[in-house]
Amino acid sequence: MLEVKENNIGKKSIPELLLNIRNLPSIPSVLVEVSRLLNNPMTSANELAEAIGKDQGIVAKILSVANSTFYGLPRRVSTIDFAIVVLGFENIRNIIIALTTIETFKSKNDKFWNKRDYWIHSMVVAAASKQIADEIGYPKSAVAFTAGLLHDLGISILQRYLNNEFNQICSLVKKDNISYLEAEKIILTTTHQEIGNLLIDKWRLPKSLSMTILNHHRPSECPENRDLVSIVHLADYLTQLFETGALSWDENYIFDESVIDILGFGNIENFNSFIENYKNNYRNYLKTSY
């Protein structure tokens, strides 16, 4: 029988949990400014570049994304102005949503947390989600990138704002050899998916993102946007299958086989042929990006 130490959460609902987290940040100012500019059809690329350029950390990460092997641009992008021209406003919007959100919840390494591993995993899933979307003809590959980058946002929130419970979860996994999802439900009576979903809703970001975060482990249970959720689920699963960019929280990842039909592969043979082509892509991405 599993034994769990008493924690300070009890039977509180997830909204109550988030309300009790002190200093839970508001939506980042750079994202507010960029959204305002992009909602104005008269905004120029120079104006957008100037707004983004106020945060050089975000600029560096946008350029890193634009030059990744998965993004597939034909030439190197060295300035934010050129990135905007090459990628287009909609792609830039989605990349900034993802990067500013990740930046907001970055934290220091500790006993159970390696921020570099989390960042690499998030980037590999994001980049692979975009490429899978492009290959199967999903029309919003930039959204797939954003959803992939943010799929495990709830883990980062847990680590930073509910660190005591985060450590209890990790200790329970190590002690009783259970999955992180099982341990989350025992300690919190909820999961990192639900916590990430509520943060995205709180910031009033697109529902497609919150639904993907909420259902990325079981896309067949998602009532809408199943294509997008399945793409992220597949990209996430492949990090474990190929042991490349994998995250400990995904150990013993259970693949939702409904993805084969949802994404139109037809049969297991076609699916296996498709994913086999990604093995080198995953490994090459890490070699060229980190």
MODELLER restraints for C-alpha pairs under 7 A, 6 or more apart:
rsr = mdl.restraints
at = mdl.atoms
rsr.add(forms.Gaussian(group=physical.xy_distance, feature=features.Distance(at['CA:9:A'], at['CA:188:A']), mean=6.91, stdev=0.5))
rsr.add(forms.Gaussian(group=physical.xy_distance, feature=features.Distance(at['CA:14:A'], at['CA:195:A']), mean=6.85, stdev=0.5))
rsr.add(forms.Gaussian(group=physical.xy_distance, feature=features.Distance(at['CA:21:A'], at['CA:161:A']), mean=6.19, stdev=0.5))
rsr.add(forms.Gaussian(group=physical.xy_distance, feature=features.Distance(at['CA:27:A'], at['CA:203:A']), mean=5.77, stdev=0.5))
rsr.add(forms.Gaussian(group=physical.xy_distance, feature=features.Distance(at['CA:28:A'], at['CA:100:A']), mean=6.68, stdev=0.5))
rsr.add(forms.Gaussian(group=physical.xy_distance, feature=features.Distance(at['CA:30:A'], at['CA:52:A']), mean=6.84, stdev=0.5))
rsr.add(forms.Gaussian(group=physical.xy_distance, feature=features.Distance(at['CA:31:A'], at['CA:96:A']), mean=6.81, stdev=0.5))
rsr.add(forms.Gaussian(group=physical.xy_distance, feature=features.Distance(at['CA:31:A'], at['CA:97:A']), mean=6.54, stdev=0.5))
rsr.add(forms.Gaussian(group=physical.xy_distance, feature=features.Distance(at['CA:31:A'], at['CA:100:A']), mean=6.94, stdev=0.5))
rsr.add(forms.Gaussian(group=physical.xy_distance, feature=features.Distance(at['CA:34:A'], at['CA:48:A']), mean=6.79, stdev=0.5))
rsr.add(forms.Gaussian(group=physical.xy_distance, feature=features.Distance(at['CA:34:A'], at['CA:51:A']), mean=6.72, stdev=0.5))
rsr.add(forms.Gaussian(group=physical.xy_distance, feature=features.Distance(at['CA:37:A'], at['CA:43:A']), mean=5.91, stdev=0.5))
rsr.add(forms.Gaussian(group=physical.xy_distance, feature=features.Distance(at['CA:37:A'], at['CA:48:A']), mean=6.79, stdev=0.5))
rsr.add(forms.Gaussian(group=physical.xy_distance, feature=features.Distance(at['CA:45:A'], at['CA:81:A']), mean=6.84, stdev=0.5))
rsr.add(forms.Gaussian(group=physical.xy_distance, feature=features.Distance(at['CA:45:A'], at['CA:84:A']), mean=6.58, stdev=0.5))
rsr.add(forms.Gaussian(group=physical.xy_distance, feature=features.Distance(at['CA:46:A'], at['CA:81:A']), mean=6.74, stdev=0.5))
rsr.add(forms.Gaussian(group=physical.xy_distance, feature=features.Distance(at['CA:49:A'], at['CA:80:A']), mean=6.08, stdev=0.5))
rsr.add(forms.Gaussian(group=physical.xy_distance, feature=features.Distance(at['CA:49:A'], at['CA:81:A']), mean=5.54, stdev=0.5))
rsr.add(forms.Gaussian(group=physical.xy_distance, feature=features.Distance(at['CA:52:A'], at['CA:59:A']), mean=6.72, stdev=0.5))
rsr.add(forms.Gaussian(group=physical.xy_distance, feature=features.Distance(at['CA:53:A'], at['CA:59:A']), mean=6.25, stdev=0.5))
rsr.add(forms.Gaussian(group=physical.xy_distance, feature=features.Distance(at['CA:58:A'], at['CA:99:A']), mean=6.79, stdev=0.5))
rsr.add(forms.Gaussian(group=physical.xy_distance, feature=features.Distance(at['CA:59:A'], at['CA:80:A']), mean=6.46, stdev=0.5))
rsr.add(forms.Gaussian(group=physical.xy_distance, feature=features.Distance(at['CA:63:A'], at['CA:77:A']), mean=6.48, stdev=0.5))
rsr.add(forms.Gaussian(group=physical.xy_distance, feature=features.Distance(at['CA:63:A'], at['CA:78:A']), mean=6.74, stdev=0.5))
rsr.add(forms.Gaussian(group=physical.xy_distance, feature=features.Distance(at['CA:63:A'], at['CA:80:A']), mean=6.97, stdev=0.5))
rsr.add(forms.Gaussian(group=physical.xy_distance, feature=features.Distance(at['CA:66:A'], at['CA:77:A']), mean=6.64, stdev=0.5))
rsr.add(forms.Gaussian(group=physical.xy_distance, feature=features.Distance(at['CA:66:A'], at['CA:83:A']), mean=6.95, stdev=0.5))
rsr.add(forms.Gaussian(group=physical.xy_distance, feature=features.Distance(at['CA:67:A'], at['CA:73:A']), mean=6.89, stdev=0.5))
rsr.add(forms.Gaussian(group=physical.xy_distance, feature=features.Distance(at['CA:67:A'], at['CA:76:A']), mean=5.99, stdev=0.5))
rsr.add(forms.Gaussian(group=physical.xy_distance, feature=features.Distance(at['CA:67:A'], at['CA:77:A']), mean=6.24, stdev=0.5))
rsr.add(forms.Gaussian(group=physical.xy_distance, feature=features.Distance(at['CA:68:A'], at['CA:289:A']), mean=6.49, stdev=0.5))
rsr.add(forms.Gaussian(group=physical.xy_distance, feature=features.Distance(at['CA:69:A'], at['CA:285:A']), mean=5.95, stdev=0.5))
rsr.add(forms.Gaussian(group=physical.xy_distance, feature=features.Distance(at['CA:70:A'], at['CA:127:A']), mean=5.37, stdev=0.5))
rsr.add(forms.Gaussian(group=physical.xy_distance, feature=features.Distance(at['CA:70:A'], at['CA:128:A']), mean=6.47, stdev=0.5))
rsr.add(forms.Gaussian(group=physical.xy_distance, feature=features.Distance(at['CA:70:A'], at['CA:131:A']), mean=6.15, stdev=0.5))
rsr.add(forms.Gaussian(group=physical.xy_distance, feature=features.Distance(at['CA:70:A'], at['CA:285:A']), mean=6.96, stdev=0.5))
rsr.add(forms.Gaussian(group=physical.xy_distance, feature=features.Distance(at['CA:71:A'], at['CA:127:A']), mean=6.54, stdev=0.5))
rsr.add(forms.Gaussian(group=physical.xy_distance, feature=features.Distance(at['CA:77:A'], at['CA:83:A']), mean=5.98, stdev=0.5))
rsr.add(forms.Gaussian(group=physical.xy_distance, feature=features.Distance(at['CA:84:A'], at['CA:92:A']), mean=6.46, stdev=0.5))
rsr.add(forms.Gaussian(group=physical.xy_distance, feature=features.Distance(at['CA:91:A'], at['CA:142:A']), mean=5.36, stdev=0.5))
rsr.add(forms.Gaussian(group=physical.xy_distance, feature=features.Distance(at['CA:94:A'], at['CA:142:A']), mean=6.14, stdev=0.5))
rsr.add(forms.Gaussian(group=physical.xy_distance, feature=features.Distance(at['CA:94:A'], at['CA:143:A']), mean=6.12, stdev=0.5))
rsr.add(forms.Gaussian(group=physical.xy_distance, feature=features.Distance(at['CA:94:A'], at['CA:146:A']), mean=5.72, stdev=0.5))
rsr.add(forms.Gaussian(group=physical.xy_distance, feature=features.Distance(at['CA:95:A'], at['CA:146:A']), mean=6.06, stdev=0.5))
rsr.add(forms.Gaussian(group=physical.xy_distance, feature=features.Distance(at['CA:98:A'], at['CA:146:A']), mean=5.12, stdev=0.5))
rsr.add(forms.Gaussian(group=physical.xy_distance, feature=features.Distance(at['CA:98:A'], at['CA:149:A']), mean=6.14, stdev=0.5))
rsr.add(forms.Gaussian(group=physical.xy_distance, feature=features.Distance(at['CA:98:A'], at['CA:150:A']), mean=6.21, stdev=0.5))
rsr.add(forms.Gaussian(group=physical.xy_distance, feature=features.Distance(at['CA:105:A'], at['CA:156:A']), mean=6.21, stdev=0.5))
rsr.add(forms.Gaussian(group=physical.xy_distance, feature=features.Distance(at['CA:105:A'], at['CA:157:A']), mean=6.41, stdev=0.5))
rsr.add(forms.Gaussian(group=physical.xy_distance, feature=features.Distance(at['CA:107:A'], at['CA:115:A']), mean=6.84, stdev=0.5))
rsr.add(forms.Gaussian(group=physical.xy_distance, feature=features.Distance(at['CA:107:A'], at['CA:160:A']), mean=6.47, stdev=0.5))
rsr.add(forms.Gaussian(group=physical.xy_distance, feature=features.Distance(at['CA:108:A'], at['CA:115:A']), mean=6.73, stdev=0.5))
rsr.add(forms.Gaussian(group=physical.xy_distance, feature=features.Distance(at['CA:109:A'], at['CA:115:A']), mean=5.86, stdev=0.5))
rsr.add(forms.Gaussian(group=physical.xy_distance, feature=features.Distance(at['CA:112:A'], at['CA:167:A']), mean=6.92, stdev=0.5))
rsr.add(forms.Gaussian(group=physical.xy_distance, feature=features.Distance(at['CA:112:A'], at['CA:170:A']), mean=6.79, stdev=0.5))
rsr.add(forms.Gaussian(group=physical.xy_distance, feature=features.Distance(at['CA:117:A'], at['CA:247:A']), mean=6.81, stdev=0.5))
rsr.add(forms.Gaussian(group=physical.xy_distance, feature=features.Distance(at['CA:118:A'], at['CA:247:A']), mean=6.73, stdev=0.5))
rsr.add(forms.Gaussian(group=physical.xy_distance, feature=features.Distance(at['CA:120:A'], at['CA:245:A']), mean=5.93, stdev=0.5))
rsr.add(forms.Gaussian(group=physical.xy_distance, feature=features.Distance(at['CA:121:A'], at['CA:245:A']), mean=4.64, stdev=0.5))
rsr.add(forms.Gaussian(group=physical.xy_distance, feature=features.Distance(at['CA:121:A'], at['CA:246:A']), mean=5.83, stdev=0.5))
rsr.add(forms.Gaussian(group=physical.xy_distance, feature=features.Distance(at['CA:121:A'], at['CA:247:A']), mean=6.20, stdev=0.5))
rsr.add(forms.Gaussian(group=physical.xy_distance, feature=features.Distance(at['CA:122:A'], at['CA:148:A']), mean=6.73, stdev=0.5))
rsr.add(forms.Gaussian(group=physical.xy_distance, feature=features.Distance(at['CA:122:A'], at['CA:149:A']), mean=4.74, stdev=0.5))
rsr.add(forms.Gaussian(group=physical.xy_distance, feature=features.Distance(at['CA:122:A'], at['CA:150:A']), mean=6.99, stdev=0.5))
rsr.add(forms.Gaussian(group=physical.xy_distance, feature=features.Distance(at['CA:123:A'], at['CA:149:A']), mean=5.75, stdev=0.5))
rsr.add(forms.Gaussian(group=physical.xy_distance, feature=features.Distance(at['CA:124:A'], at['CA:245:A']), mean=6.22, stdev=0.5))
rsr.add(forms.Gaussian(group=physical.xy_distance, feature=features.Distance(at['CA:125:A'], at['CA:148:A']), mean=5.24, stdev=0.5))
rsr.add(forms.Gaussian(group=physical.xy_distance, feature=features.Distance(at['CA:125:A'], at['CA:149:A']), mean=6.41, stdev=0.5))
rsr.add(forms.Gaussian(group=physical.xy_distance, feature=features.Distance(at['CA:125:A'], at['CA:232:A']), mean=6.95, stdev=0.5))
rsr.add(forms.Gaussian(group=physical.xy_distance, feature=features.Distance(at['CA:125:A'], at['CA:235:A']), mean=5.21, stdev=0.5))
rsr.add(forms.Gaussian(group=physical.xy_distance, feature=features.Distance(at['CA:125:A'], at['CA:236:A']), mean=5.48, stdev=0.5))
rsr.add(forms.Gaussian(group=physical.xy_distance, feature=features.Distance(at['CA:126:A'], at['CA:145:A']), mean=4.41, stdev=0.5))
rsr.add(forms.Gaussian(group=physical.xy_distance, feature=features.Distance(at['CA:126:A'], at['CA:146:A']), mean=6.42, stdev=0.5))
rsr.add(forms.Gaussian(group=physical.xy_distance, feature=features.Distance(at['CA:126:A'], at['CA:147:A']), mean=6.97, stdev=0.5))
rsr.add(forms.Gaussian(group=physical.xy_distance, feature=features.Distance(at['CA:126:A'], at['CA:148:A']), mean=3.92, stdev=0.5))
rsr.add(forms.Gaussian(group=physical.xy_distance, feature=features.Distance(at['CA:126:A'], at['CA:149:A']), mean=4.53, stdev=0.5))
rsr.add(forms.Gaussian(group=physical.xy_distance, feature=features.Distance(at['CA:127:A'], at['CA:145:A']), mean=5.91, stdev=0.5))
rsr.add(forms.Gaussian(group=physical.xy_distance, feature=features.Distance(at['CA:128:A'], at['CA:235:A']), mean=5.67, stdev=0.5))
rsr.add(forms.Gaussian(group=physical.xy_distance, feature=features.Distance(at['CA:129:A'], at['CA:144:A']), mean=5.53, stdev=0.5))
rsr.add(forms.Gaussian(group=physical.xy_distance, feature=features.Distance(at['CA:129:A'], at['CA:145:A']), mean=5.62, stdev=0.5))
rsr.add(forms.Gaussian(group=physical.xy_distance, feature=features.Distance(at['CA:129:A'], at['CA:148:A']), mean=5.97, stdev=0.5))
rsr.add(forms.Gaussian(group=physical.xy_distance, feature=features.Distance(at['CA:129:A'], at['CA:231:A']), mean=5.78, stdev=0.5))
rsr.add(forms.Gaussian(group=physical.xy_distance, feature=features.Distance(at['CA:129:A'], at['CA:232:A']), mean=5.49, stdev=0.5))
rsr.add(forms.Gaussian(group=physical.xy_distance, feature=features.Distance(at['CA:129:A'], at['CA:235:A']), mean=5.54, stdev=0.5))
rsr.add(forms.Gaussian(group=physical.xy_distance, feature=features.Distance(at['CA:130:A'], at['CA:141:A']), mean=4.90, stdev=0.5))
rsr.add(forms.Gaussian(group=physical.xy_distance, feature=features.Distance(at['CA:130:A'], at['CA:142:A']), mean=6.41, stdev=0.5))
rsr.add(forms.Gaussian(group=physical.xy_distance, feature=features.Distance(at['CA:130:A'], at['CA:144:A']), mean=5.35, stdev=0.5))
rsr.add(forms.Gaussian(group=physical.xy_distance, feature=features.Distance(at['CA:130:A'], at['CA:145:A']), mean=4.83, stdev=0.5))
rsr.add(forms.Gaussian(group=physical.xy_distance, feature=features.Distance(at['CA:132:A'], at['CA:231:A']), mean=6.73, stdev=0.5))
rsr.add(forms.Gaussian(group=physical.xy_distance, feature=features.Distance(at['CA:133:A'], at['CA:141:A']), mean=5.22, stdev=0.5))
rsr.add(forms.Gaussian(group=physical.xy_distance, feature=features.Distance(at['CA:133:A'], at['CA:144:A']), mean=6.78, stdev=0.5))
rsr.add(forms.Gaussian(group=physical.xy_distance, feature=features.Distance(at['CA:133:A'], at['CA:231:A']), mean=6.73, stdev=0.5))
rsr.add(forms.Gaussian(group=physical.xy_distance, feature=features.Distance(at['CA:134:A'], at['CA:141:A']), mean=6.01, stdev=0.5))
rsr.add(forms.Gaussian(group=physical.xy_distance, feature=features.Distance(at['CA:144:A'], at['CA:228:A']), mean=6.28, stdev=0.5))
rsr.add(forms.Gaussian(group=physical.xy_distance, feature=features.Distance(at['CA:147:A'], at['CA:209:A']), mean=5.43, stdev=0.5))
rsr.add(forms.Gaussian(group=physical.xy_distance, feature=features.Distance(at['CA:147:A'], at['CA:212:A']), mean=6.52, stdev=0.5))
rsr.add(forms.Gaussian(group=physical.xy_distance, feature=features.Distance(at['CA:148:A'], at['CA:232:A']), mean=5.40, stdev=0.5))
rsr.add(forms.Gaussian(group=physical.xy_distance, feature=features.Distance(at['CA:151:A'], at['CA:212:A']), mean=6.84, stdev=0.5))
rsr.add(forms.Gaussian(group=physical.xy_distance, feature=features.Distance(at['CA:151:A'], at['CA:213:A']), mean=4.68, stdev=0.5))
rsr.add(forms.Gaussian(group=physical.xy_distance, feature=features.Distance(at['CA:151:A'], at['CA:216:A']), mean=6.88, stdev=0.5))
rsr.add(forms.Gaussian(group=physical.xy_distance, feature=features.Distance(at['CA:152:A'], at['CA:213:A']), mean=6.92, stdev=0.5))
rsr.add(forms.Gaussian(group=physical.xy_distance, feature=features.Distance(at['CA:153:A'], at['CA:196:A']), mean=5.31, stdev=0.5))
rsr.add(forms.Gaussian(group=physical.xy_distance, feature=features.Distance(at['CA:154:A'], at['CA:192:A']), mean=4.29, stdev=0.5))
rsr.add(forms.Gaussian(group=physical.xy_distance, feature=features.Distance(at['CA:154:A'], at['CA:193:A']), mean=5.80, stdev=0.5))
rsr.add(forms.Gaussian(group=physical.xy_distance, feature=features.Distance(at['CA:154:A'], at['CA:195:A']), mean=5.15, stdev=0.5))
rsr.add(forms.Gaussian(group=physical.xy_distance, feature=features.Distance(at['CA:154:A'], at['CA:196:A']), mean=3.93, stdev=0.5))
rsr.add(forms.Gaussian(group=physical.xy_distance, feature=features.Distance(at['CA:155:A'], at['CA:192:A']), mean=5.36, stdev=0.5))
rsr.add(forms.Gaussian(group=physical.xy_distance, feature=features.Distance(at['CA:158:A'], at['CA:166:A']), mean=5.86, stdev=0.5))
rsr.add(forms.Gaussian(group=physical.xy_distance, feature=features.Distance(at['CA:159:A'], at['CA:166:A']), mean=5.50, stdev=0.5))
rsr.add(forms.Gaussian(group=physical.xy_distance, feature=features.Distance(at['CA:165:A'], at['CA:187:A']), mean=6.79, stdev=0.5))
rsr.add(forms.Gaussian(group=physical.xy_distance, feature=features.Distance(at['CA:169:A'], at['CA:180:A']), mean=6.92, stdev=0.5))
rsr.add(forms.Gaussian(group=physical.xy_distance, feature=features.Distance(at['CA:169:A'], at['CA:183:A']), mean=5.34, stdev=0.5))
rsr.add(forms.Gaussian(group=physical.xy_distance, feature=features.Distance(at['CA:169:A'], at['CA:184:A']), mean=5.96, stdev=0.5))
rsr.add(forms.Gaussian(group=physical.xy_distance, feature=features.Distance(at['CA:169:A'], at['CA:187:A']), mean=6.47, stdev=0.5))
rsr.add(forms.Gaussian(group=physical.xy_distance, feature=features.Distance(at['CA:172:A'], at['CA:183:A']), mean=6.37, stdev=0.5))
rsr.add(forms.Gaussian(group=physical.xy_distance, feature=features.Distance(at['CA:173:A'], at['CA:179:A']), mean=6.15, stdev=0.5))
rsr.add(forms.Gaussian(group=physical.xy_distance, feature=features.Distance(at['CA:173:A'], at['CA:180:A']), mean=6.15, stdev=0.5))
rsr.add(forms.Gaussian(group=physical.xy_distance, feature=features.Distance(at['CA:173:A'], at['CA:183:A']), mean=6.31, stdev=0.5))
rsr.add(forms.Gaussian(group=physical.xy_distance, feature=features.Distance(at['CA:180:A'], at['CA:249:A']), mean=5.76, stdev=0.5))
rsr.add(forms.Gaussian(group=physical.xy_distance, feature=features.Distance(at['CA:181:A'], at['CA:191:A']), mean=6.34, stdev=0.5))
rsr.add(forms.Gaussian(group=physical.xy_distance, feature=features.Distance(at['CA:184:A'], at['CA:190:A']), mean=6.10, stdev=0.5))
rsr.add(forms.Gaussian(group=physical.xy_distance, feature=features.Distance(at['CA:184:A'], at['CA:191:A']), mean=5.41, stdev=0.5))
rsr.add(forms.Gaussian(group=physical.xy_distance, feature=features.Distance(at['CA:185:A'], at['CA:191:A']), mean=6.05, stdev=0.5))
rsr.add(forms.Gaussian(group=physical.xy_distance, feature=features.Distance(at['CA:193:A'], at['CA:213:A']), mean=5.51, stdev=0.5))
rsr.add(forms.Gaussian(group=physical.xy_distance, feature=features.Distance(at['CA:193:A'], at['CA:214:A']), mean=4.52, stdev=0.5))
rsr.add(forms.Gaussian(group=physical.xy_distance, feature=features.Distance(at['CA:194:A'], at['CA:214:A']), mean=5.46, stdev=0.5))
rsr.add(forms.Gaussian(group=physical.xy_distance, feature=features.Distance(at['CA:196:A'], at['CA:213:A']), mean=6.39, stdev=0.5))
rsr.add(forms.Gaussian(group=physical.xy_distance, feature=features.Distance(at['CA:197:A'], at['CA:210:A']), mean=4.56, stdev=0.5))
rsr.add(forms.Gaussian(group=physical.xy_distance, feature=features.Distance(at['CA:197:A'], at['CA:211:A']), mean=6.85, stdev=0.5))
rsr.add(forms.Gaussian(group=physical.xy_distance, feature=features.Distance(at['CA:197:A'], at['CA:213:A']), mean=5.71, stdev=0.5))
rsr.add(forms.Gaussian(group=physical.xy_distance, feature=features.Distance(at['CA:197:A'], at['CA:214:A']), mean=5.41, stdev=0.5))
rsr.add(forms.Gaussian(group=physical.xy_distance, feature=features.Distance(at['CA:200:A'], at['CA:210:A']), mean=5.60, stdev=0.5))
rsr.add(forms.Gaussian(group=physical.xy_distance, feature=features.Distance(at['CA:201:A'], at['CA:210:A']), mean=6.56, stdev=0.5))
rsr.add(forms.Gaussian(group=physical.xy_distance, feature=features.Distance(at['CA:208:A'], at['CA:225:A']), mean=6.60, stdev=0.5))
rsr.add(forms.Gaussian(group=physical.xy_distance, feature=features.Distance(at['CA:212:A'], at['CA:229:A']), mean=4.86, stdev=0.5))
rsr.add(forms.Gaussian(group=physical.xy_distance, feature=features.Distance(at['CA:215:A'], at['CA:221:A']), mean=6.97, stdev=0.5))
rsr.add(forms.Gaussian(group=physical.xy_distance, feature=features.Distance(at['CA:215:A'], at['CA:222:A']), mean=5.90, stdev=0.5))
rsr.add(forms.Gaussian(group=physical.xy_distance, feature=features.Distance(at['CA:215:A'], at['CA:229:A']), mean=6.76, stdev=0.5))
rsr.add(forms.Gaussian(group=physical.xy_distance, feature=features.Distance(at['CA:216:A'], at['CA:229:A']), mean=5.63, stdev=0.5))
rsr.add(forms.Gaussian(group=physical.xy_distance, feature=features.Distance(at['CA:216:A'], at['CA:232:A']), mean=6.54, stdev=0.5))
rsr.add(forms.Gaussian(group=physical.xy_distance, feature=features.Distance(at['CA:216:A'], at['CA:233:A']), mean=5.18, stdev=0.5))
rsr.add(forms.Gaussian(group=physical.xy_distance, feature=features.Distance(at['CA:217:A'], at['CA:233:A']), mean=6.20, stdev=0.5))
rsr.add(forms.Gaussian(group=physical.xy_distance, feature=features.Distance(at['CA:218:A'], at['CA:256:A']), mean=6.08, stdev=0.5))
rsr.add(forms.Gaussian(group=physical.xy_distance, feature=features.Distance(at['CA:219:A'], at['CA:226:A']), mean=6.02, stdev=0.5))
rsr.add(forms.Gaussian(group=physical.xy_distance, feature=features.Distance(at['CA:219:A'], at['CA:229:A']), mean=5.51, stdev=0.5))
rsr.add(forms.Gaussian(group=physical.xy_distance, feature=features.Distance(at['CA:219:A'], at['CA:230:A']), mean=5.46, stdev=0.5))
rsr.add(forms.Gaussian(group=physical.xy_distance, feature=features.Distance(at['CA:220:A'], at['CA:258:A']), mean=6.09, stdev=0.5))
rsr.add(forms.Gaussian(group=physical.xy_distance, feature=features.Distance(at['CA:227:A'], at['CA:262:A']), mean=6.33, stdev=0.5))
rsr.add(forms.Gaussian(group=physical.xy_distance, feature=features.Distance(at['CA:227:A'], at['CA:263:A']), mean=6.20, stdev=0.5))
rsr.add(forms.Gaussian(group=physical.xy_distance, feature=features.Distance(at['CA:230:A'], at['CA:259:A']), mean=5.58, stdev=0.5))
rsr.add(forms.Gaussian(group=physical.xy_distance, feature=features.Distance(at['CA:237:A'], at['CA:253:A']), mean=6.57, stdev=0.5))
rsr.add(forms.Gaussian(group=physical.xy_distance, feature=features.Distance(at['CA:237:A'], at['CA:255:A']), mean=6.55, stdev=0.5))
rsr.add(forms.Gaussian(group=physical.xy_distance, feature=features.Distance(at['CA:239:A'], at['CA:245:A']), mean=5.46, stdev=0.5))
rsr.add(forms.Gaussian(group=physical.xy_distance, feature=features.Distance(at['CA:239:A'], at['CA:246:A']), mean=4.74, stdev=0.5))
rsr.add(forms.Gaussian(group=physical.xy_distance, feature=features.Distance(at['CA:240:A'], at['CA:246:A']), mean=5.24, stdev=0.5))
rsr.add(forms.Gaussian(group=physical.xy_distance, feature=features.Distance(at['CA:242:A'], at['CA:279:A']), mean=6.28, stdev=0.5))
rsr.add(forms.Gaussian(group=physical.xy_distance, feature=features.Distance(at['CA:244:A'], at['CA:282:A']), mean=6.42, stdev=0.5))
rsr.add(forms.Gaussian(group=physical.xy_distance, feature=features.Distance(at['CA:244:A'], at['CA:283:A']), mean=6.37, stdev=0.5))
rsr.add(forms.Gaussian(group=physical.xy_distance, feature=features.Distance(at['CA:260:A'], at['CA:266:A']), mean=6.70, stdev=0.5))
rsr.add(forms.Gaussian(group=physical.xy_distance, feature=features.Distance(at['CA:260:A'], at['CA:267:A']), mean=6.89, stdev=0.5))
rsr.add(forms.Gaussian(group=physical.xy_distance, feature=features.Distance(at['CA:260:A'], at['CA:271:A']), mean=6.56, stdev=0.5))
rsr.add(forms.Gaussian(group=physical.xy_distance, feature=features.Distance(at['CA:265:A'], at['CA:271:A']), mean=5.57, stdev=0.5))
